[in-house]
Amino acid sequence: MAKEIKNVIARSQDTIISDAIGALSLVVMLFVGLSLPGTF
């Protein structure tokens, strides 16, 4: 099981990085969207 996970991570390294960047940007947009009503 651990070997399979390591193989999947090794094969899809580029997409994992882009997915992590996308998830981080969604979290940032969530916090910005939730804090905007408090500024007005």
mmJSON file of the N, C-alpha and C atoms, coordinates in Angstrom:
{"data_MODEL":{"atom_site":{
"group_PDB":["ATOM","ATOM","ATOM","ATOM","ATOM","ATOM","ATOM","ATOM","ATOM","ATOM","ATOM","ATOM","ATOM","ATOM","ATOM","ATOM","ATOM","ATOM","ATOM","ATOM","ATOM","ATOM","ATOM","ATOM","ATOM","ATOM","ATOM","ATOM","ATOM","ATOM","ATOM","ATOM","ATOM","ATOM","ATOM","ATOM","ATOM","ATOM","ATOM","ATOM","ATOM","ATOM","ATOM","ATOM","ATOM","ATOM","ATOM","ATOM","ATOM","ATOM","ATOM","ATOM","ATOM","ATOM","ATOM","ATOM","ATOM","ATOM","ATOM","ATOM","ATOM","ATOM","ATOM","ATOM","ATOM","ATOM","ATOM","ATOM","ATOM","ATOM","ATOM","ATOM","ATOM","ATOM","ATOM","ATOM","ATOM","ATOM","ATOM","ATOM","ATOM","ATOM","ATOM","ATOM","ATOM","ATOM","ATOM","ATOM","ATOM","ATOM","ATOM","ATOM","ATOM","ATOM","ATOM","ATOM","ATOM","ATOM","ATOM","ATOM","ATOM","ATOM","ATOM","ATOM","ATOM","ATOM","ATOM","ATOM","ATOM","ATOM","ATOM","ATOM","ATOM","ATOM","ATOM","ATOM","ATOM","ATOM","ATOM","ATOM"],
"id":[1,2,3,4,5,6,7,8,9,10,11,12,13,14,15,16,17,18,19,20,21,22,23,24,25,26,27,28,29,30,31,32,33,34,35,36,37,38,39,40,41,42,43,44,45,46,47,48,49,50,51,52,53,54,55,56,57,58,59,60,61,62,63,64,65,66,67,68,69,70,71,72,73,74,75,76,77,78,79,80,81,82,83,84,85,86,87,88,89,90,91,92,93,94,95,96,97,98,99,100,101,102,103,104,105,106,107,108,109,110,111,112,113,114,115,116,117,118,119,120],
"type_symbol":["N","C","C","N","C","C","N","C","C","N","C","C","N","C","C","N","C","C","N","C","C","N","C","C","N","C","C","N","C","C","N","C","C","N","C","C","N","C","C","N","C","C","N","C","C","N","C","C","N","C","C","N","C","C","N","C","C","N","C","C","N","C","C","N","C","C","N","C","C","N","C","C","N","C","C","N","C","C","N","C","C","N","C","C","N","C","C","N","C","C","N","C","C","N","C","C","N","C","C","N","C","C","N","C","C","N","C","C","N","C","C","N","C","C","N","C","C","N","C","C"],
"label_atom_id":["N","CA","C","N","CA","C","N","CA","C","N","CA","C","N","CA","C","N","CA","C","N","CA","C","N","CA","C","N","CA","C","N","CA","C","N","CA","C","N","CA","C","N","CA","C","N","CA","C","N","CA","C","N","CA","C","N","CA","C","N","CA","C","N","CA","C","N","CA","C","N","CA","C","N","CA","C","N","CA","C","N","CA","C","N","CA","C","N","CA","C","N","CA","C","N","CA","C","N","CA","C","N","CA","C","N","CA","C","N","CA","C","N","CA","C","N","CA","C","N","CA","C","N","CA","C","N","CA","C","N","CA","C","N","CA","C","N","CA","C"],
"label_alt_id":[null,null,null,null,null,null,null,null,null,null,null,null,null,null,null,null,null,null,null,null,null,null,null,null,null,null,null,null,null,null,null,null,null,null,null,null,null,null,null,null,null,null,null,null,null,null,null,null,null,null,null,null,null,null,null,null,null,null,null,null,null,null,null,null,null,null,null,null,null,null,null,null,null,null,null,null,null,null,null,null,null,null,null,null,null,null,null,null,null,null,null,null,null,null,null,null,null,null,null,null,null,null,null,null,null,null,null,null,null,null,null,null,null,null,null,null,null,null,null,null],
"label_comp_id":["MET","MET","MET","ALA","ALA","ALA","LYS","LYS","LYS","GLU","GLU","GLU","ILE","ILE","ILE","LYS","LYS","LYS","ASN","ASN","ASN","VAL","VAL","VAL","ILE","ILE","ILE","ALA","ALA","ALA","ARG","ARG","ARG","SER","SER","SER","GLN","GLN","GLN","ASP","ASP","ASP","THR","THR","THR","ILE","ILE","ILE","ILE","ILE","ILE","SER","SER","SER","ASP","ASP","ASP","ALA","ALA","ALA","ILE","ILE","ILE","GLY","GLY","GLY","ALA","ALA","ALA","LEU","LEU","LEU","SER","SER","SER","LEU","LEU","LEU","VAL","VAL","VAL","VAL","VAL","VAL","MET","MET","MET","LEU","LEU","LEU","PHE","PHE","PHE","VAL","VAL","VAL","GLY","GLY","GLY","LEU","LEU","LEU","SER","SER","SER","LEU","LEU","LEU","PRO","PRO","PRO","GLY","GLY","GLY","THR","THR","THR","PHE","PHE","PHE"],
"label_asym_id":["A","A","A","A","A","A","A","A","A","A","A","A","A","A","A","A","A","A","A","A","A","A","A","A","A","A","A","A","A","A","A","A","A","A","A","A","A","A","A","A","A","A","A","A","A","A","A","A","A","A","A","A","A","A","A","A","A","A","A","A","A","A","A","A","A","A","A","A","A","A","A","A","A","A","A","A","A","A","A","A","A","A","A","A","A","A","A","A","A","A","A","A","A","A","A","A","A","A","A","A","A","A","A","A","A","A","A","A","A","A","A","A","A","A","A","A","A","A","A","A"],
"label_entity_id":["1","1","1","1","1","1","1","1","1","1","1","1","1","1","1","1","1","1","1","1","1","1","1","1","1","1","1","1","1","1","1","1","1","1","1","1","1","1","1","1","1","1","1","1","1","1","1","1","1","1","1","1","1","1","1","1","1","1","1","1","1","1","1","1","1","1","1","1","1","1","1","1","1","1","1","1","1","1","1","1","1","1","1","1","1","1","1","1","1","1","1","1","1","1","1","1","1","1","1","1","1","1","1","1","1","1","1","1","1","1","1","1","1","1","1","1","1","1","1","1"],
"label_seq_id":[1,1,1,2,2,2,3,3,3,4,4,4,5,5,5,6,6,6,7,7,7,8,8,8,9,9,9,10,10,10,11,11,11,12,12,12,13,13,13,14,14,14,15,15,15,16,16,16,17,17,17,18,18,18,19,19,19,20,20,20,21,21,21,22,22,22,23,23,23,24,24,24,25,25,25,26,26,26,27,27,27,28,28,28,29,29,29,30,30,30,31,31,31,32,32,32,33,33,33,34,34,34,35,35,35,36,36,36,37,37,37,38,38,38,39,39,39,40,40,40],
"pdbx_PDB_ins_code":[null,null,null,null,null,null,null,null,null,null,null,null,null,null,null,null,null,null,null,null,null,null,null,null,null,null,null,null,null,null,null,null,null,null,null,null,null,null,null,null,null,null,null,null,null,null,null,null,null,null,null,null,null,null,null,null,null,null,null,null,null,null,null,null,null,null,null,null,null,null,null,null,null,null,null,null,null,null,null,null,null,null,null,null,null,null,null,null,null,null,null,null,null,null,null,null,null,null,null,null,null,null,null,null,null,null,null,null,null,null,null,null,null,null,null,null,null,null,null,null],
"Cartn_x":[0.825,0.0,0.87,1.876,2.751,3.541,3.946,4.678,3.796,2.529,1.609,1.421,1.303,1.137,2.387,3.562,4.798,4.9,4.467,4.504,3.551,2.373,1.402,1.944,2.535,3.094,4.254,5.088,6.232,5.768,4.706,4.242,3.504,2.837,2.003,2.506,3.813,4.401,3.953,3.91,3.535,2.086,1.197,-0.206,-0.471,0.281,0.105,0.48,1.555,1.974,0.923,0.412,-0.591,-1.899,-2.248,-3.45,-3.291,-2.11,-1.866,-1.941,-1.411,-1.489,-2.946,-3.724,-5.137,-5.914,-5.648,-6.341,-5.964,-4.698,-4.263,-4.927,-5.054,-5.701,-7.182,-7.84,-9.243,-9.391,-8.465,-8.521,-8.311,-7.368,-7.121,-8.353,-8.976,-10.184,-11.314,-11.423,-12.442,-12.244,-11.011,-10.75,-10.95,-10.541,-10.742,-12.232,-12.969,-14.404,-15.136,-14.694,-15.359,-14.967,-13.822,-13.401,-13.868,-14.28,-14.701,-15.931,-16.959,-18.11,-17.764,-16.746,-16.353,-15.646,-15.171,-14.447,-15.376,-16.606,-17.529,-18.49],
"Cartn_y":[-1.192,0.0,1.257,1.29,2.465,2.619,1.5,1.567,2.118,1.742,2.253,3.758,4.228,5.664,6.417,5.877,6.517,6.558,5.484,5.456,6.487,6.612,7.591,9.001,9.278,10.612,10.885,9.899,10.088,10.317,9.637,9.783,11.089,11.612,12.799,13.992,14.179,15.256,16.623,16.827,18.128,18.473,17.514,17.816,18.001,17.323,17.496,18.926,19.446,20.812,21.809,21.635,22.57,22.445,21.247,21.069,21.745,21.654,22.302,23.818,24.354,25.797,26.218,25.425,25.731,25.694,24.705,24.609,25.779,26.163,27.301,28.59,28.754,29.963,29.989,28.847,28.803,29.189,28.745,29.094,30.596,31.164,32.603,33.374,32.951,33.641,33.522,32.398,32.23,33.229,33.344,34.268,35.709,36.054,37.418,37.717,36.756,36.95,37.073,36.355,36.427,37.687,38.249,39.441,40.721,40.676,41.887,42.558,41.829,42.518,43.29,42.898,43.598,44.908,45.118,46.349,47.488,47.174,48.23,48.641],
"Cartn_z":[0.0,0.0,0.0,0.853,0.92,-0.373,-0.96,-2.231,-3.336,-3.339,-4.351,-4.206,-2.98,-2.742,-3.194,-2.884,-3.311,-4.831,-5.497,-6.959,-7.555,-6.993,-7.495,-7.318,-6.172,-5.931,-6.88,-7.121,-8.023,-9.458,-9.882,-11.257,-11.497,-10.481,-10.688,-9.876,-9.847,-9.054,-9.561,-10.864,-11.419,-11.087,-11.212,-10.948,-9.461,-8.617,-7.173,-6.779,-7.369,-7.049,-7.514,-8.728,-9.23,-8.448,-8.025,-7.203,-5.842,-5.265,-3.979,-4.119,-5.209,-5.441,-5.623,-6.349,-6.542,-5.24,-4.413,-3.123,-2.219,-2.232,-1.427,-1.906,-3.215,-3.714,-3.351,-3.334,-2.907,-1.439,-0.601,0.823,0.997,0.244,0.33,-0.111,-1.223,-1.7,-0.68,0.011,1.036,2.169,2.669,3.765,3.332,2.129,1.649,1.496,0.947,0.779,2.102,3.103,4.399,5.169,4.876,5.609,4.93,3.682,2.98,3.612,4.029,4.619,5.897,6.591,7.811,7.553,6.318,6.025,5.613,5.284,4.815,5.898],
"occupancy":[1.0,1.0,1.0,1.0,1.0,1.0,1.0,1.0,1.0,1.0,1.0,1.0,1.0,1.0,1.0,1.0,1.0,1.0,1.0,1.0,1.0,1.0,1.0,1.0,1.0,1.0,1.0,1.0,1.0,1.0,1.0,1.0,1.0,1.0,1.0,1.0,1.0,1.0,1.0,1.0,1.0,1.0,1.0,1.0,1.0,1.0,1.0,1.0,1.0,1.0,1.0,1.0,1.0,1.0,1.0,1.0,1.0,1.0,1.0,1.0,1.0,1.0,1.0,1.0,1.0,1.0,1.0,1.0,1.0,1.0,1.0,1.0,1.0,1.0,1.0,1.0,1.0,1.0,1.0,1.0,1.0,1.0,1.0,1.0,1.0,1.0,1.0,1.0,1.0,1.0,1.0,1.0,1.0,1.0,1.0,1.0,1.0,1.0,1.0,1.0,1.0,1.0,1.0,1.0,1.0,1.0,1.0,1.0,1.0,1.0,1.0,1.0,1.0,1.0,1.0,1.0,1.0,1.0,1.0,1.0],
"B_iso_or_equiv":[0.0,0.0,0.0,0.0,0.0,0.0,0.0,0.0,0.0,0.0,0.0,0.0,0.0,0.0,0.0,0.0,0.0,0.0,0.0,0.0,0.0,0.0,0.0,0.0,0.0,0.0,0.0,0.0,0.0,0.0,0.0,0.0,0.0,0.0,0.0,0.0,0.0,0.0,0.0,0.0,0.0,0.0,0.0,0.0,0.0,0.0,0.0,0.0,0.0,0.0,0.0,0.0,0.0,0.0,0.0,0.0,0.0,0.0,0.0,0.0,0.0,0.0,0.0,0.0,0.0,0.0,0.0,0.0,0.0,0.0,0.0,0.0,0.0,0.0,0.0,0.0,0.0,0.0,0.0,0.0,0.0,0.0,0.0,0.0,0.0,0.0,0.0,0.0,0.0,0.0,0.0,0.0,0.0,0.0,0.0,0.0,0.0,0.0,0.0,0.0,0.0,0.0,0.0,0.0,0.0,0.0,0.0,0.0,0.0,0.0,0.0,0.0,0.0,0.0,0.0,0.0,0.0,0.0,0.0,0.0],
"pdbx_formal_charge":[null,null,null,null,null,null,null,null,null,null,null,null,null,null,null,null,null,null,null,null,null,null,null,null,null,null,null,null,null,null,null,null,null,null,null,null,null,null,null,null,null,null,null,null,null,null,null,null,null,null,null,null,null,null,null,null,null,null,null,null,null,null,null,null,null,null,null,null,null,null,null,null,null,null,null,null,null,null,null,null,null,null,null,null,null,null,null,null,null,null,null,null,null,null,null,null,null,null,null,null,null,null,null,null,null,null,null,null,null,null,null,null,null,null,null,null,null,null,null,null],
"auth_seq_id":[1,1,1,2,2,2,3,3,3,4,4,4,5,5,5,6,6,6,7,7,7,8,8,8,9,9,9,10,10,10,11,11,11,12,12,12,13,13,13,14,14,14,15,15,15,16,16,16,17,17,17,18,18,18,19,19,19,20,20,20,21,21,21,22,22,22,23,23,23,24,24,24,25,25,25,26,26,26,27,27,27,28,28,28,29,29,29,30,30,30,31,31,31,32,32,32,33,33,33,34,34,34,35,35,35,36,36,36,37,37,37,38,38,38,39,39,39,40,40,40],
"auth_comp_id":["MET","MET","MET","ALA","ALA","ALA","LYS","LYS","LYS","GLU","GLU","GLU","ILE","ILE","ILE","LYS","LYS","LYS","ASN","ASN","ASN","VAL","VAL","VAL","ILE","ILE","ILE","ALA","ALA","ALA","ARG","ARG","ARG","SER","SER","SER","GLN","GLN","GLN","ASP","ASP","ASP","THR","THR","THR","ILE","ILE","ILE","ILE","ILE","ILE","SER","SER","SER","ASP","ASP","ASP","ALA","ALA","ALA","ILE","ILE","ILE","GLY","GLY","GLY","ALA","ALA","ALA","LEU","LEU","LEU","SER","SER","SER","LEU","LEU","LEU","VAL","VAL","VAL","VAL","VAL","VAL","MET","MET","MET","LEU","LEU","LEU","PHE","PHE","PHE","VAL","VAL","VAL","GLY","GLY","GLY","LEU","LEU","LEU","SER","SER","SER","LEU","LEU","LEU","PRO","PRO","PRO","GLY","GLY","GLY","THR","THR","THR","PHE","PHE","PHE"],
"auth_asym_id":["A","A","A","A","A","A","A","A","A","A","A","A","A","A","A","A","A","A","A","A","A","A","A","A","A","A","A","A","A","A","A","A","A","A","A","A","A","A","A","A","A","A","A","A","A","A","A","A","A","A","A","A","A","A","A","A","A","A","A","A","A","A","A","A","A","A","A","A","A","A","A","A","A","A","A","A","A","A","A","A","A","A","A","A","A","A","A","A","A","A","A","A","A","A","A","A","A","A","A","A","A","A","A","A","A","A","A","A","A","A","A","A","A","A","A","A","A","A","A","A"],
"auth_atom_id":["N","CA","C","N","CA","C","N","CA","C","N","CA","C","N","CA","C","N","CA","C","N","CA","C","N","CA","C","N","CA","C","N","CA","C","N","CA","C","N","CA","C","N","CA","C","N","CA","C","N","CA","C","N","CA","C","N","CA","C","N","CA","C","N","CA","C","N","CA","C","N","CA","C","N","CA","C","N","CA","C","N","CA","C","N","CA","C","N","CA","C","N","CA","C","N","CA","C","N","CA","C","N","CA","C","N","CA","C","N","CA","C","N","CA","C","N","CA","C","N","CA","C","N","CA","C","N","CA","C","N","CA","C","N","CA","C","N","CA","C"],
"pdbx_PDB_model_num":[1,1,1,1,1,1,1,1,1,1,1,1,1,1,1,1,1,1,1,1,1,1,1,1,1,1,1,1,1,1,1,1,1,1,1,1,1,1,1,1,1,1,1,1,1,1,1,1,1,1,1,1,1,1,1,1,1,1,1,1,1,1,1,1,1,1,1,1,1,1,1,1,1,1,1,1,1,1,1,1,1,1,1,1,1,1,1,1,1,1,1,1,1,1,1,1,1,1,1,1,1,1,1,1,1,1,1,1,1,1,1,1,1,1,1,1,1,1,1,1]
}}}
